[in-house]
Amino acid sequence: MTAPAHLNGAITALEAGRPVFASFSPADTSNAMAFAAGPYDVVVFEMEHNPFSTTALRDSLQYLLDRKAIAEAGHVAPLVTPFVRIPANGSEHNQFLAKQALDAGVYGIIWPHVSTVDEARNAVASCRYPRPASAPLYEPPGLRGDGPFGAARYWGVGIEEYYHRADTWPLAPHGDVLTVIMCEEVKAIRNLPQMLSEVPGIGLVLIGEGDLSQDLGHPRQYDHPDLEAAIADVLAICADAGVPAGIPHVTPGNVEQRLEQGFQWLMPNPVRVNRAVDLGREWLAARAKTEVNA
């Protein structure tokens, strides 16, 4: 089989216009094994509200790999692509957390609570290696320290190829690192158009419904009209900027609605995984069939 252009399955799906199904998981070997065979495209090891342990992350990454599936595919792109949500809010500028997760071998970083242009720029810069100011695609200048050996080994590529691939998509079309910023406050929605216009390299905007509902004064009232209006605002801003939008708290009851709205990254509850993902994919298949027959 021909190797895909990207090792990052989320990027492969987004480039093709397919939605990504993802889920949060603690970083431990049992959960990693449970996720290894799918049906998710992405597993996000959750370290914002769980302990940040690079040892647990490295162990989880090894147990997530399905070497039989890789051998059958004939290329090293993983069946399920690992990401990490780091504990630092955007305002904290703790670049080392992204560096350590990337050095372990993950393909994407989710940054919580990114609400300003400066915070968004730091998120992207922390996921990029430095380069001369005269180099193409210089902005935003990289801040990631040079320690690629573990990540290259995990990706199954040589060091030079890793350097080539370890840049942020879509700023670098060949990049295999996805920088995700979370929109979790009213302030973030207000600043989002400027963030997306001034900071190249943001690969996805993920709405933080829980924190956003808190900021709106309706804690975890996921059906509240104010929250739905804020979600619609984020989706519209992302659509105008051509940046994919994602949403958690996807259920069998709302997965078709979220797909119809245009969300390209959906995070069903793990307890309901099979039903929500299956319903979503059935809806997509039915829509594609209708479009072909139209």
N, C-alpha and C positions, 0 to 999 in steps of 0.2 A: 504494500500500500504506500502511496506517496505521502511523505510527511507533510503535515499542515504547515502553513506559513507561520503560525504562532504555536508556541507550546502552551500558552495560557488559553484554556478552553473558553473562558468568559469572553476574551477578546475575539476569538474565532466566532463565537455566537453573535456578539454585538456587531461585528463587521458584516455578518451575513443577514442582519436584521432579525435574528431570532432572540427571543427573551431568554434570560438566564434564570434558572431556579437555584436558589442558594439557601443555606440555613446556618444559624449559629450553632456552635458546639463547644463545650469545654475542651481544653487541650489535655486529653488523656488517651491512652492507647485503646481502651475499650470502645470509646466513642469513635475514634479514628477508624477502627476496623469495621464498625457498623456502617460508616459512611462510605467505605472504600468501593462498594459495588454500585453506588448510585441509590436512588434515581436523581439525586441532585447533580447539577453541573459544578457547583462550588460549595465547599465547606469553609465557613469563617470561624476560625478558632477565636473564641471570645475571651479577650484579656482586658477589656475595659472594666467589667464588673467581676471577673474572676482573676485569680493571681496571675501576674506576669512572670512566667517561668520559661526561659529559653530551653532548659533541659526537657521540660514536659513538651514543649513545642517540637523540638528535634525528634523526640521519641514518637510523637503523634504523626509527624510527617512520614516517618519510616513505615508505620503501621497503616497509613492511608494508601501507600503505594500498592497497586495490584500488578505485580510483575508479570503474571500470566496474561493479563489484558494488554500490557505494554508489548509483550513478546508477540501476541497475536496481531496487534495493530501494526507492528513493524516500525514504530517510531516511539520516541521517548515522551511525547505529550501525555500527561497523566489523565486517567479517566475522570477523576474528580480533582478539581484545581483548588489548592489550599490558599487561603487568605488569612489575615489576622486583623482583628480590631484591637488597636493598641489602647492603653489606658489614658494617655494624655489628651486633654481637650486641646483644640486648636490654639487657644491662647497661651498654652504652656510651652510650646516650641521645644518639646523634648525629642530632638531628632534621633537620639541614640536608640529610642524604642523602635522606630521604623528600621534603623540600620541593623539592629540585632535580629529582628524578624526576617528582613530580607536576606541577611547573611545565612540564616538557617535554611532558606530555600523557598519561602512563600512567593507567590506571584502577584500579590496585591496587598495594599495597606488601606484599612478603613480608619479614617480620622474622625473622632467624635467632635461635636460642637465646634464646627468651623463657621465663623460668622462674619469675618472681615476679609478684605483683599490680602492683607498682610498674613493672616492665618492660612488662607488658601495657598498663597505663594510658598509659605514655609512647608506646607504639606507636600506639594509637588517637588520642591527643591530637595527635601529630605529623602526622596525616593530616586534621586538622580546623582550620578557621579559628576564631580567637577570636570570642566573642560576649559580650554582657552576662550577668552572673550571673542576671538575671531572665528571660532568654530561654528558650523551650522547649528541651528536649534539651541543656541546658547541660553536663552531665557526660558524659564527662570534658572539661574545658575545653580549647579548641583552642590549639595552639602553632604552627601553620603560618603563615609570613610571607605577606604579601599581594603576590603577583606573578602574577596569573592570565592575563595576556594571551596568552602562547604556548600555554598549555593550552586556553584557550577557542577559540583559532583552530584548534588541532588537532582538538578535539572538534566543531568546526563550529557553535558556538553563540555567542550574545552573552555579554557579561560578566555581566549580571545572571542569565541562565539558568545560566551556569557556577557562579556562587556558590550558586545553588539546588541544583544537582546535585552539587556537589563536597563532599558530606558522606558520612559513613561509614554504609553499610548493614550490618545492618538497624536500627541505632539510629535513623537517619533513613530512613523507608520510601521516600522519594523519592531517596535518595542513590545516587550512581553510583561511589563509591570503596569498594573492598573492602580492609579491613585484615586481613592474614593473619599469624598468629603461628605460629612453628615450635616444636614440642615435641620437644626433642632430648636431654633428660637425664632421669634418674630423678627428680631434684628437680622438674622441670617437670611430670611426671605427678602427683607428690604435691601440687603446688600448683594443678593445673589446675582442680579444682572451684571453688576460691576465685577464681581468675582469671575464670572464666566467669560466676560469680555476682556479682562485684563490679565488673567492668569492662564496661559496655555498649559495643557498637560493634565487638566482635570478630566478623568475618564468617566466618572459617574457621580451623580448627586443622589445620596440615599437619605430619604426623609426619616427623621427620628420621631416617630409618632408619639411615643411615650413622653419624652421631654417636651416636645412641641405642645402636647395637650396640657402639660403642667404650665408652660409659659402662657398659654391662652386662658388659664384658669379653669380648665375642665379635665382634671387628672384622669388619664386612662379612659375617658369617655370617647371611645374610638368612633362612635356614630354621631358625635356632636356636629351640628352644622358648621360651627366655627372652625373645627378641625378639618372637615371636608373642604371648606372654602380655602383654607391655608394650603392643603394638599394640592388642590386644583391650581392655586397660584404658582407653587413650585413646579408642577408639571408643565404649565404654560411657559414659564421662564426657561426651563430646560429645553422645551421644544423650539422656542425661538432661537436659542443658542446652538441647537444641534447637539446637545449633550444628553446622553441617556439618563433616565431617572429611575430610581428604585424605591421600593416600599417594603417594610416588614409587615408582620401581623396579617399575612395572607392566609385565608381559610377556604375550605370548600365552598362556603357561602359567598365569598367575594372575589375569588380568583378570576372568574370570567369578567367581572366588572373592571378589575384592575388591568387586565389585558386589553379590554376594550378602550379604557382610558389612555392607553399608550405606555404603561410602565414596561420597562425592558429588563428589570431586575426584580424578582419576586422572592420573598422569603417566607414560605409556609412554616407553620409550627411543626417541629419534628414529630410530635405525637400524631399529627394528622397528615404526615408527609405524603403517603401513597395516594390518598384520595385527592388532596389539593393539587399535587403535581399532575396526576392522571387527568383530572378535570381540565386543568389548564392546557395540557397538550392535546386533549380531545377537542377543545374549543378551537385551538389553533389549526388543527388538521381540518376541522369542519369549515373554518373560514377560508383556508387555502383552497379547499375543494370548490367552495362557492365562487371564489374569484376565478378559478380556472374555467368553470362552467358558464360564467357571466358573458 
